[in-house]
Amino acid sequence: MPSQTEIELQAAAFRRLQKHLMEDRTDVQNIDLMNLAGFCRNCLSRWYQEAAASRGIEMSKDEARRLFYGMSMEDWKANYQTDASPEQRDTFKTAFAENVGKG
């Protein structure tokens, strides 16, 4: 069982990752994260939702995304998301198939 200090450090690291992705690197597209790392902001929000569910807390996908993104998905897309290129979409098909069930 992790110590309280370890849990607090993990939470701080998560918050820093969240800030990095949501404020510092809004230029990095989710599809690029998926293609390179096998996860994206949507995965992180889903993991947030799954963590809530494991503690008996009901949270919809939209609620989890709003908590992680700090705004609605529609607002994020309007402010930061660009259209994926055909090459990005082709790479994503492979990356997604390789990472299904791993996260």
C-alpha positions, 0 to 999 in steps of 0.5 A: 500500500503506498504511503500518503506521501507517495500518493500525494507525490503521484497526485502532484505529478498527475496535476503537472502532466494535466497542466502540461497537456491542457495549458502548456502544450495545447498545440499537441493534438490528441491524435499525435499523442495516440500515435506516439505514446499510445494514449491521449487526453481522452484516455487520461479522462477515461482513466479518471472516470474509471478511478471514480467508478472503482470507488463507487462514484458515478461519472459520465464520459462528458463529466470526466472530460470536463474535469480533465480538460477544464472545459467541455469537449466542444470548447476544447475542439473549437479552441485547439483541435485541428483536422487530422491529416490522412497520414495521421489517420492512417498511423492512428489506425495502427496505433489504436489497434496496437494499444486497445486494451492496454490502458 
